[in-house]
Amino acid sequence: MLTMMLPDQVSNFWDIIKYAIEQSVPPIEGDSPDKMNNVLAELLSFKKQCWASYIVEGDKRIFEGIVITQVIDDTTAGTRSLLIYCLYGYREVAKESWIKGAKALAKYAKSKGCNRMLAYTDVPSLIEIAVGLGGEARYTLVSLNTDKIVQIINDL
């Protein structure tokens, strides 16, 4: 089951959430040392949303995964998208659970006026699920460090 966490829940489980973010978000050159504090502040103010996937075993809820989302507006194209900023599983997650989570996120995105959901991943099984749900995975993220590029260009 995928459920949006409230700010007090985010605070209570921050160590678990922070770990998920650190393990799943690709490193970005020039990251601010305050990056994790900034993410926490955005979660507490609902600029980003934290979703917990969990299973119930007996009387306990066990975290299965964490999803961090953010609604983003492309003012040039006039579109709104739900960005999946972080997607992390703490254990092996069944394909059915991923699909149920995608359904919950799609309903949320629709309620926020989003035209699409976006995510960055290099995990083949997640790409396969996205394509199976009618998505596309045909673009490659290119990241260039400006200092290195300037140096290379100057050396030409």
C-alpha positions in Angstrom: 0.0 0.0 0.0 1.3 3.5 -0.9 0.3 6.3 1.4 1.3 10.0 1.5 3.1 10.8 4.7 2.2 13.8 6.8 4.9 16.3 8.1 5.1 14.8 11.6 5.5 11.3 10.0 8.3 12.6 7.8 10.0 14.0 10.9 9.6 10.8 12.8 11.0 8.6 10.0 13.5 11.1 8.5 16.5 8.8 9.0 14.7 6.0 7.0 13.6 8.5 4.3 17.0 10.2 4.1 18.7 6.8 3.6 16.3 6.1 0.7 17.1 9.4 -1.0 20.9 9.0 -0.5 20.7 5.5 -2.1 18.5 6.3 -5.0 19.2 9.9 -6.2 22.1 10.0 -8.6 25.0 12.2 -7.5 25.0 15.6 -9.0 28.2 17.6 -9.3 27.9 20.8 -7.3 25.3 19.4 -4.8 24.8 21.8 -2.0 26.0 20.6 1.4 22.5 21.6 2.5 20.8 19.3 0.0 19.3 16.9 2.5 18.1 19.8 4.8 16.6 21.4 1.7 14.7 18.2 0.8 13.5 17.9 4.4 12.2 21.5 4.4 10.5 20.9 1.1 8.8 17.7 2.4 7.7 19.5 5.6 6.1 22.3 3.5 4.6 19.9 1.0 6.6 21.3 -1.9 7.7 17.7 -2.2 5.6 14.8 -1.1 6.8 11.7 0.7 5.0 8.4 0.1 5.6 5.2 2.1 4.9 1.8 0.6 4.4 -0.8 3.3 3.1 -4.2 3.9 1.2 -5.4 7.0 2.6 -8.5 8.7 0.6 -9.3 11.8 0.2 -6.2 13.8 3.3 -4.5 12.3 3.7 -2.3 9.3 7.0 -2.9 7.5 8.4 -0.3 5.1 8.7 -1.7 1.6 9.8 1.5 -0.1 9.8 5.3 -0.3 8.7 7.6 -3.1 9.4 11.4 -3.2 7.4 13.4 -5.7 7.1 17.0 -6.7 4.6 18.7 -9.0 6.5 20.8 -11.6 5.2 23.3 -14.0 6.7 23.8 -17.5 5.6 27.3 -18.2 7.0 27.3 -21.7 5.1 24.2 -22.8 2.1 24.9 -20.5 2.2 21.5 -18.9 2.3 20.2 -15.4 4.0 17.0 -14.4 4.5 14.8 -11.4 8.2 14.3 -11.0 9.3 11.1 -9.2 12.3 12.6 -7.5 13.2 9.4 -5.5 12.1 5.8 -5.7 13.6 3.3 -3.4 12.8 -0.2 -2.2 14.2 -1.4 1.1 13.6 -5.0 0.1 12.6 -7.0 -2.9 9.3 -5.4 -4.1 6.8 -7.4 -6.0 5.9 -6.1 -9.5 2.2 -5.9 -8.4 3.2 -3.6 -5.6 5.1 -1.3 -8.0 2.0 -1.2 -10.3 -0.4 -0.5 -7.3 2.0 2.4 -6.3 2.0 3.7 -9.9 -1.8 3.7 -9.9 -1.9 5.7 -6.6 0.6 8.2 -8.0 -1.2 8.5 -11.3 -4.5 9.3 -9.4 -2.6 11.9 -7.3 -1.0 13.4 -10.5 -4.4 13.6 -12.2 -5.9 15.4 -9.1 -3.1 18.0 -9.3 -3.8 18.7 -13.0 -0.6 16.9 -14.2 -0.4 15.8 -17.8 2.2 13.1 -17.1 4.6 11.6 -14.6 8.3 11.8 -15.0 11.2 9.8 -13.4 14.9 9.2 -13.9 16.1 5.6 -13.5 18.7 3.2 -14.7 16.9 0.2 -13.2 15.8 -2.1 -16.1 12.8 -3.6 -14.2 11.3 -0.2 -13.5 11.8 0.9 -17.1 10.0 -2.3 -18.2 7.1 -1.6 -15.8 6.8 2.1 -17.0 6.8 1.0 -20.7 4.3 -1.7 -19.9 2.0 0.9 -18.4 2.1 2.9 -21.7 5.1 5.1 -20.9 8.1 5.7 -23.0 11.8 5.5 -22.2 13.6 6.8 -25.2 15.6 9.8 -23.9 19.0 9.8 -22.2 19.8 12.3 -19.4 23.1 14.0 -20.3 24.9 15.8 -17.5 27.9 18.0 -18.2 30.1 19.6 -15.6 30.6 23.3 -16.7 34.1 23.6 -15.2 35.3 20.5 -17.1 33.6 21.5 -20.3 35.2 25.0 -20.2 38.6 23.4 -19.5 38.2 20.9 -22.4 37.0 23.7 -24.8 39.9 26.0 -23.8 42.4 23.1 -24.4 41.1 22.6 -28.0 
